Amino acid sequence: MNNKFFWIAPILFMALGFFPMPYGYYNLSRLVVCGCSVYFAYKLYQKQDMIFVWIFGFFAVLYNPVIPVHLYEKEIWMIVNIVTALIFVFKGRQLDKKVNE
């Protein structure tokens, strides 16, 4: 399966979240980011990259749609989304390079 979907989709959803969106969008965004985080945690577990397994596990909990974490300020979420997106780009590109080698 192509890893690009699993690191590009959450970035796009988080980027769209910078704009005013209905509350339902943020629930969908949580579902996408949580699901992709679980996928990455599993892939990284297979590669024994335990530090990033924990990081993506944390993202899965932070963005889970079942018991949402409320940071109450959109500005805080913006910073969290930027950091999350950067980590998705870093590890996603790294996994893509290993698959193509």
DAHUHU-V406059 format. One record per residue. N is the residue number from 1. SS is DSSP state (@ for helix, = for strand, . for the rest). PSI is psi in degrees with one decimal (* if undefined). OMEGA is omega in radians with two decimals (* if undefined). Layout:
n=(N N)
ss=(SS SS)
psi=(PSI PSI)
omega=(OMEGA OMEGA)
This chain:
n=(1 2 3 4 5 6 7 8 9 10 11 12 13 14 15 16 17 18 19 20 21 22 23 24 25 26 27 28 29 30 31 32 33 34 35 36 37 38 39 40 41 42 43 44 45 46 47 48 49 50 51 52 53 54 55 56 57 58 59 60 61 62 63 64 65 66 67 68 69 70 71 72 73 74 75 76 77 78 79 80 81 82 83 84 85 86 87 88 89 90 91 92 93 94 95 96 97 98 99 100 101)
ss=(. . @ @ @ @ @ @ @ @ @ @ @ @ @ @ . . . . . . @ @ @ @ @ @ @ @ @ @ @ @ @ @ @ @ @ @ @ @ @ @ @ @ . . . @ @ @ @ @ @ @ @ @ @ @ @ @ . . . . . . . . . . . @ @ @ @ @ @ @ @ @ @ @ @ @ @ @ @ @ @ @ @ @ @ @ @ @ @ @ .)
psi=(146.8 120.7 -22.3 -39.7 -41.4 -12.7 -18.6 -40.8 -48.6 -33.4 -44.2 -43.4 -41.8 -36.0 -42.1 -26.4 -12.7 -22.2 156.8 121.4 157.9 157.4 -34.7 -32.7 -40.9 -32.0 -43.2 -41.4 -43.2 -42.2 -45.3 -49.2 -41.1 -48.3 -44.2 -33.1 -41.5 -42.9 -48.3 -39.6 -42.8 -48.3 -41.1 -30.1 -41.1 -30.6 3.0 32.2 74.9 -30.9 -46.8 -21.4 -45.5 -39.0 -47.3 -29.1 -40.9 -43.0 -40.0 -39.8 -44.3 -40.3 9.3 139.4 -11.6 -51.1 83.7 142.9 127.0 118.6 -5.3 -13.5 128.0 -32.6 -37.8 -43.8 -35.3 -44.4 -44.9 -42.1 -38.9 -46.9 -44.3 -45.1 -41.6 -40.4 -39.5 -43.4 -48.2 -53.2 -33.3 -45.5 -38.1 -44.4 -37.2 -40.7 -41.1 -33.5 -38.2 -14.6 *)
omega=(-3.09 -3.14 -3.07 3.12 -3.02 3.01 3.11 -3.11 -3.14 3.12 3.12 3.12 3.13 3.12 3.10 3.13 3.09 3.12 3.08 -3.10 3.07 -3.07 3.13 3.11 -3.11 3.05 3.09 3.12 3.10 -3.13 -3.13 -3.10 3.11 -3.14 3.12 3.08 3.10 3.10 -3.14 3.11 3.13 3.14 -3.13 3.04 3.10 -3.14 3.11 3.08 -2.93 3.12 -3.12 2.98 3.13 3.13 3.14 3.01 3.07 3.10 3.13 3.12 -3.11 -3.07 -3.07 -3.10 -3.07 3.10 -3.02 3.02 -3.14 3.07 2.99 3.11 3.14 -3.14 3.11 3.11 3.13 3.12 3.12 3.13 3.12 3.13 3.12 -3.14 3.12 3.12 3.06 3.13 -3.09 -3.09 3.12 3.12 3.13 3.11 3.10 3.12 -3.14 3.12 -3.08 -3.12 *)
